[in-house]
Amino acid sequence: MTEPDEKPRHNRTALYPLYRELGAKIVPFAGYEMPLNFEGVVKEHINTRSSAGLFDVSHMGIVDVIPKDNISIDNVIDAAETITPSGIRELQVGSMRYALLTNDLGGVVDDCIVTRESNHLQFVINASRVQIDLGYLDSALSKYAQIKHRTDLAQLAIQGPKSEAILSRFGGDLPKLAFMEAMPFQIDNIECQVSRSGYTGEDGFEVIVRAENALQLAKLLLSNQDLHPCGLGARDSLRLEAGLCLYGHELNETTTPIEARLAWTIPKRRRDDMRFAGAETILSQRSNGASKLRVGIISLSKRPIREDAVLRTANGDEIGHITSGGFGPSCGHPVAMGYASAAYLDDQQPLIAHARGKEFPCRVATIPFTPHNYKRT
């Protein structure tokens, strides 16, 4: 572990001193030194499902897309829609959308959250894709907008059934905020933006704040005994149970939205206008079907099936592979996601996952593994 007086080998978020203070196990992740866990992955997972968990997500990229002089926000939105099949034009101020950036072959460059602000768009992108995304956004939008990477901001996530009560003590109209809506907020005189969103399947919020105020804010929030510090381990097990994709695992530049079962991100208007990168491939797959699809997998033993395991039929035919896997604390058994040949998805025959010379009996399962608890209204 890097000592405080050593030169860091990776970037550190504003909350790094808090990791040290709370005794977190710190690991490298996407170029940052991040907490893997504080009290243990399973405990933090259960705390989030039953109460509330605080996650540092400041490693994510926050990008403002600001119209240039004499350019309207509508022009910027039109340009943005050339690299995403999602519907940005329909967003009202304060509304958010899960969106995919696609390439000309129909693959996913990144998945992100787009928020419509009063005079610009804000993208929250994956940490591992920041430089690639910045280049892609610049290539599509630089004629119309300034692309501003907001390294001066930090982002915290408060997730779980008690998250609304925890934040509501600071006032405001937070209970009126619906899923995928954002608004300005003030927490003990700290200005921030709060959105009802997250990556756990639970009701919860994400808070964007100036980095210089993030440590004070996190300590203030953690003074509530219902809120527990959580690390990357619980964040991953929570999103896996919720059936949510992770870039570099379920998503990459050769996997399409249809194969990832994210066709719901493409509204009818965008299907009709076909004015986005990879439209021909993506819409052909939507109409005619894809040869492979993302699936949930349940291990029929107590052993988790890990990433890169090969899926085969009982006859030995290779039909796919695992992209994410581990133990699901809320489910009480191992869960996984992967890709499998569409021809086998309705077949009830047992499957076998092969990894490191071992065999894991398994079957296809419906995702999510645990119900989503988002507050829609």
C-alpha positions as CSV (number, residue, x, y, z in Angstrom):
1,M,0.0,0.0,0.0
2,T,1.3,3.5,-0.8
3,E,2.3,5.4,2.3
4,P,1.0,9.0,2.6
5,D,4.5,10.5,2.1
6,E,5.2,8.4,-1.0
7,K,4.7,9.7,-4.5
8,P,1.4,8.0,-5.7
9,R,1.7,5.6,-8.6
10,H,-1.9,6.4,-9.6
11,N,-4.3,9.3,-9.5
12,R,-6.2,9.9,-6.2
13,T,-9.6,11.4,-5.7
14,A,-10.4,14.0,-3.1
15,L,-11.6,11.3,-0.8
16,Y,-8.3,9.4,-0.6
17,P,-7.5,10.7,2.9
18,L,-10.8,9.3,4.1
19,Y,-9.9,5.9,2.7
20,R,-6.8,5.9,4.8
21,E,-8.6,7.2,7.9
22,L,-11.2,4.5,7.7
23,G,-8.7,1.7,7.0
24,A,-9.9,0.8,3.5
25,K,-8.1,-1.8,1.4
26,I,-6.8,0.3,-1.5
27,V,-6.3,-1.1,-5.0
28,P,-5.4,0.4,-8.4
29,F,-8.5,0.8,-10.7
30,A,-8.8,2.7,-14.0
31,G,-5.7,4.7,-13.2
32,Y,-6.8,5.6,-9.6
33,E,-6.1,4.4,-6.1
34,M,-9.5,3.3,-5.0
35,P,-11.0,1.5,-2.0
36,L,-11.8,-2.2,-2.7
37,N,-13.6,-2.5,0.7
38,F,-13.8,-1.0,4.2
39,E,-15.4,-3.7,6.3
40,G,-15.8,-6.5,3.7
41,V,-17.5,-6.7,0.4
42,V,-20.5,-8.8,1.6
43,K,-21.2,-6.6,4.6
44,E,-21.1,-3.5,2.5
45,H,-23.3,-5.1,-0.2
46,I,-25.9,-6.0,2.5
47,N,-25.7,-2.6,4.1
48,T,-26.5,-1.0,0.8
49,R,-29.5,-3.2,0.1
50,S,-30.9,-2.8,3.7
51,S,-29.8,0.7,4.6
52,A,-27.5,2.9,2.5
53,G,-24.0,2.9,1.2
54,L,-21.7,5.8,0.3
55,F,-19.5,5.2,-2.8
56,D,-16.8,7.5,-4.2
57,V,-17.3,7.6,-8.0
58,S,-15.0,10.6,-8.5
59,H,-12.9,8.5,-10.9
60,M,-15.6,8.8,-13.5
61,G,-15.2,11.4,-16.1
62,I,-17.6,14.5,-16.0
63,V,-17.7,16.3,-19.3
64,D,-19.6,19.5,-20.1
65,V,-20.5,20.1,-23.7
66,I,-21.1,23.8,-24.0
67,P,-22.4,25.5,-27.2
68,K,-20.0,27.9,-28.8
69,D,-21.0,31.5,-29.4
70,N,-23.9,31.9,-31.8
71,I,-24.5,28.1,-31.7
72,S,-27.8,26.9,-30.2
73,I,-28.1,23.9,-27.8
74,D,-30.3,22.3,-30.4
75,N,-27.4,22.3,-32.9
76,V,-25.2,20.7,-30.3
77,I,-27.9,18.0,-29.5
78,D,-28.3,17.3,-33.3
79,A,-24.5,16.7,-33.5
80,A,-24.5,14.6,-30.3
81,E,-27.2,12.3,-31.8
82,T,-24.8,11.4,-34.7
83,I,-22.7,9.3,-32.2
84,T,-25.5,7.9,-30.0
85,P,-28.8,6.1,-30.9
86,S,-30.3,7.5,-27.7
87,G,-32.9,10.3,-27.7
88,I,-31.2,13.4,-26.4
89,R,-33.6,16.0,-28.0
90,E,-36.5,14.9,-25.8
91,L,-34.6,15.7,-22.5
92,Q,-36.0,18.5,-20.5
93,V,-33.7,20.7,-18.3
94,G,-32.8,18.5,-15.3
95,S,-33.6,15.2,-17.0
96,M,-31.1,12.5,-17.5
97,R,-30.7,9.5,-19.9
98,Y,-28.6,6.4,-20.0
99,A,-27.0,6.5,-23.4
100,L,-24.6,4.5,-25.5
101,L,-21.9,6.1,-27.7
102,T,-21.6,3.9,-30.8
103,N,-19.1,3.5,-33.6
104,D,-19.6,3.0,-37.4
105,L,-19.6,-0.8,-37.0
106,G,-22.4,-0.6,-34.3
107,G,-20.1,-1.3,-31.4
108,V,-20.3,0.5,-28.1
109,V,-17.6,3.1,-27.6
110,D,-18.9,3.7,-24.0
111,D,-22.0,3.9,-22.0
112,C,-22.7,7.1,-20.1
113,I,-25.3,9.3,-18.4
114,V,-26.4,12.4,-20.3
115,T,-28.0,15.3,-18.4
116,R,-29.7,18.3,-20.0
117,E,-28.6,21.4,-18.2
118,S,-30.1,24.9,-18.9
119,N,-27.5,25.8,-21.4
120,H,-25.4,22.7,-22.0
121,L,-25.2,18.9,-21.9
122,Q,-23.3,17.0,-19.2
123,F,-21.9,13.5,-19.9
124,V,-20.7,11.2,-17.1
125,I,-18.4,8.6,-18.7
126,N,-16.4,5.6,-17.6
127,A,-13.0,6.3,-16.0
128,S,-11.2,3.8,-18.3
129,R,-12.6,5.5,-21.4
130,V,-12.1,9.1,-20.6
131,Q,-9.4,9.9,-23.1
132,I,-11.1,7.9,-25.9
133,D,-14.4,9.5,-25.2
134,L,-13.0,13.0,-25.1
135,G,-11.5,12.4,-28.5
136,Y,-14.7,10.9,-29.9
137,L,-16.9,13.8,-28.5
138,D,-14.4,16.3,-29.9
139,S,-14.5,14.8,-33.3
140,A,-18.3,15.0,-33.5
141,L,-19.0,18.2,-31.6
142,S,-16.0,20.5,-31.7
143,K,-17.5,22.5,-34.6
144,Y,-20.5,23.4,-32.3
145,A,-19.3,23.1,-28.7
146,Q,-16.5,23.4,-26.2
147,I,-15.7,20.0,-24.7
148,K,-14.7,20.7,-21.0
149,H,-13.4,17.8,-18.9
150,R,-14.4,18.8,-15.3
151,T,-11.5,17.6,-13.3
152,D,-12.5,20.2,-10.7
153,L,-15.5,18.2,-9.7
154,A,-16.0,15.1,-7.6
155,Q,-18.9,12.7,-7.5
156,L,-20.4,10.6,-4.6
157,A,-23.2,8.0,-4.7
158,I,-25.6,7.4,-1.8
159,Q,-27.4,4.2,-2.6
160,G,-30.0,2.2,-0.7
161,P,-33.6,2.4,0.8
162,K,-32.6,4.9,3.4
163,S,-30.8,7.3,1.0
164,E,-33.7,9.6,0.6
165,A,-34.1,10.0,4.4
166,I,-30.4,10.7,4.8
167,L,-30.3,13.5,2.2
168,S,-33.8,14.9,3.0
169,R,-32.6,16.0,6.4
170,F,-30.8,18.8,4.6
171,G,-34.1,20.2,3.2
172,G,-35.2,20.9,-0.3
173,D,-37.7,19.0,-2.5
174,L,-35.7,15.8,-2.7
175,P,-38.7,13.4,-2.3
176,K,-40.2,15.0,-5.4
177,L,-37.2,14.1,-7.5
178,A,-38.0,11.1,-9.8
179,F,-35.6,8.5,-11.1
180,M,-33.2,10.0,-13.7
181,E,-33.9,13.6,-12.7
182,A,-31.4,16.1,-11.3
183,M,-31.5,19.4,-9.5
184,P,-29.3,21.9,-7.6
185,F,-29.1,21.1,-3.9
186,Q,-27.3,22.4,-0.9
187,I,-25.9,20.2,1.9
188,D,-24.9,22.2,4.9
189,N,-24.1,25.3,2.7
190,I,-22.1,23.1,0.2
191,E,-23.5,23.7,-3.3
192,C,-23.9,20.6,-5.4
193,Q,-26.1,18.9,-7.9
194,V,-28.1,15.9,-6.9
195,S,-29.6,13.3,-9.2
196,R,-31.8,10.3,-8.5
197,S,-29.7,7.7,-10.2
198,G,-27.1,5.0,-9.5
199,Y,-25.5,1.7,-10.3
200,T,-26.8,-0.7,-7.7
201,G,-30.5,-1.3,-8.7
202,E,-31.5,0.4,-5.4
203,D,-33.1,3.8,-5.0
204,G,-30.4,6.3,-4.5
205,F,-28.6,9.5,-5.5
206,E,-25.5,10.7,-7.1
207,V,-24.0,14.0,-5.9
208,I,-21.7,16.2,-8.0
209,V,-19.7,18.7,-5.9
210,R,-16.5,20.7,-6.3
211,A,-13.6,18.5,-5.5
212,E,-12.4,20.9,-2.8
213,N,-15.6,20.3,-0.8
214,A,-15.9,16.5,-1.4
215,L,-14.0,15.4,1.7
216,Q,-16.0,17.7,4.0
217,L,-19.3,16.5,2.4
218,A,-18.4,12.8,2.7
219,K,-17.6,13.1,6.4
220,L,-20.8,15.1,7.0
221,L,-22.9,12.4,5.3
222,L,-21.1,9.6,7.1
223,S,-22.1,11.2,10.5
224,N,-25.4,9.5,9.8
225,Q,-25.2,6.0,11.3
226,D,-27.5,4.6,8.5
227,L,-24.9,5.4,5.9
228,H,-21.9,3.1,5.4
229,P,-18.7,3.6,3.4
230,C,-18.5,1.1,0.5
231,G,-15.8,0.2,-2.0
232,L,-15.5,-1.2,-5.5
233,G,-16.1,-4.8,-4.5
234,A,-19.7,-4.1,-3.3
235,R,-20.3,-1.8,-6.2
236,D,-19.5,-4.6,-8.5
237,S,-21.6,-7.3,-6.7
238,L,-24.5,-4.9,-6.5
239,R,-24.5,-4.0,-10.2
240,L,-24.0,-7.7,-11.1
241,E,-27.1,-8.8,-9.2
242,A,-29.0,-5.9,-10.8
243,G,-28.0,-7.1,-14.3
244,L,-26.2,-3.8,-15.1
245,C,-23.4,-3.8,-17.7
246,L,-19.8,-2.9,-17.0
247,Y,-17.7,-1.4,-19.8
248,G,-14.8,-3.7,-20.7
249,H,-16.9,-6.7,-19.6
250,E,-20.4,-6.7,-21.0
251,L,-19.7,-3.8,-23.4
252,N,-16.9,-3.1,-25.8
253,E,-16.3,-1.7,-29.3
254,T,-17.3,-4.9,-31.0
255,T,-20.5,-5.6,-29.1
256,T,-23.7,-3.9,-30.3
257,P,-26.6,-2.5,-28.2
258,I,-28.8,-5.3,-29.5
259,E,-26.4,-8.0,-28.5
260,A,-26.1,-6.4,-25.1
261,R,-29.9,-6.3,-24.8
262,L,-29.9,-2.6,-24.6
263,A,-32.3,-2.0,-27.5
264,W,-34.6,-0.1,-25.1
265,T,-32.1,2.8,-25.2
266,I,-33.0,3.4,-28.8
267,P,-36.4,5.2,-29.1
268,K,-38.6,5.0,-32.2
269,R,-37.6,8.4,-33.5
270,R,-34.0,7.4,-33.6
271,R,-34.8,4.1,-35.3
272,D,-36.7,6.0,-37.9
273,D,-34.1,8.7,-38.6
274,M,-31.2,6.2,-38.7
275,R,-28.8,9.1,-38.2
276,F,-26.4,7.6,-35.7
277,A,-23.1,5.8,-36.0
278,G,-23.6,2.1,-36.7
279,A,-27.3,2.5,-37.5
280,E,-27.3,-0.1,-40.3
281,T,-25.8,-2.9,-38.3
282,I,-27.8,-2.1,-35.1
283,L,-31.2,-1.8,-36.7
284,S,-30.6,-4.8,-38.9
285,Q,-29.9,-6.8,-35.7
286,R,-33.0,-5.3,-34.1
287,S,-35.2,-6.5,-37.0
288,N,-33.5,-9.8,-37.8
289,G,-32.0,-10.8,-34.5
290,A,-28.4,-11.1,-33.3
291,S,-26.4,-14.2,-33.4
292,K,-25.4,-13.8,-29.7
293,L,-27.1,-12.1,-26.7
294,R,-26.2,-11.1,-23.2
295,V,-27.6,-13.6,-20.7
296,G,-27.7,-14.2,-17.0
297,I,-26.1,-17.4,-15.7
298,I,-26.6,-19.2,-12.4
299,S,-24.1,-21.7,-11.1
300,L,-25.7,-24.9,-10.1
301,S,-22.9,-25.4,-7.5
302,K,-21.6,-23.2,-4.7
303,R,-18.6,-22.1,-6.8
304,P,-18.8,-18.8,-8.6
305,I,-18.1,-18.8,-12.3
306,R,-15.6,-16.1,-13.2
307,E,-14.9,-13.9,-16.2
308,D,-13.6,-15.6,-19.4
309,A,-15.0,-19.0,-18.5
310,V,-16.2,-20.8,-21.7
311,L,-19.8,-21.9,-21.9
312,R,-20.5,-25.3,-23.5
313,T,-23.4,-27.7,-23.9
314,A,-23.3,-31.1,-22.3
315,N,-22.2,-32.3,-25.7
316,G,-19.2,-30.1,-25.6
317,D,-20.4,-27.5,-28.2
318,E,-19.0,-24.0,-27.3
319,I,-21.8,-21.5,-27.3
320,G,-20.4,-18.5,-25.4
321,H,-18.4,-17.1,-22.5
322,I,-18.7,-15.4,-19.1
323,T,-18.0,-11.6,-18.9
324,S,-18.7,-11.1,-15.2
325,G,-19.2,-13.4,-12.3
326,G,-19.2,-13.7,-8.5
327,F,-21.2,-14.4,-5.4
328,G,-24.5,-12.6,-5.1
329,P,-25.0,-11.8,-1.4
330,S,-28.6,-10.8,-1.8
331,C,-29.4,-13.9,-3.9
332,G,-27.5,-16.3,-1.7
333,H,-25.8,-18.0,-4.6
334,P,-23.3,-17.3,-7.4
335,V,-24.4,-15.3,-10.3
336,A,-22.8,-14.3,-13.6
337,M,-23.4,-12.6,-17.0
338,G,-22.1,-13.5,-20.4
339,Y,-22.8,-13.9,-24.0
340,A,-24.3,-17.0,-25.6
341,S,-25.5,-18.1,-29.0
342,A,-29.1,-17.0,-29.5
343,A,-29.9,-20.4,-30.8
344,Y,-29.5,-21.9,-27.3
345,L,-31.2,-19.3,-25.2
346,D,-34.6,-21.1,-25.1
347,D,-33.0,-24.4,-24.7
348,Q,-33.5,-25.8,-21.2
349,Q,-30.6,-28.2,-21.4
350,P,-27.9,-27.8,-18.7
351,L,-24.7,-25.9,-19.6
352,I,-21.2,-26.3,-18.4
353,A,-18.7,-23.5,-17.8
354,H,-15.1,-24.4,-18.3
355,A,-12.3,-22.4,-16.6
356,R,-8.8,-23.3,-15.5
357,G,-9.4,-27.0,-16.0
358,K,-12.5,-27.1,-14.0
359,E,-16.2,-27.6,-14.9
360,F,-19.0,-25.6,-13.4
361,P,-22.6,-26.8,-14.1
362,C,-24.9,-23.9,-14.8
363,R,-28.0,-22.7,-16.6
364,V,-29.3,-19.5,-18.3
365,A,-31.3,-17.3,-15.9
366,T,-33.4,-14.1,-16.2
367,I,-31.7,-10.9,-15.3
368,P,-31.8,-8.9,-13.1
369,F,-31.1,-11.5,-10.4
370,T,-32.7,-9.1,-7.8
371,P,-35.5,-6.7,-8.5
372,H,-34.8,-3.0,-9.2
373,N,-36.1,-0.7,-6.5
374,Y,-35.9,2.6,-8.4
375,K,-38.4,5.4,-7.4
376,R,-40.1,6.1,-10.7
377,T,-42.5,8.8,-9.5
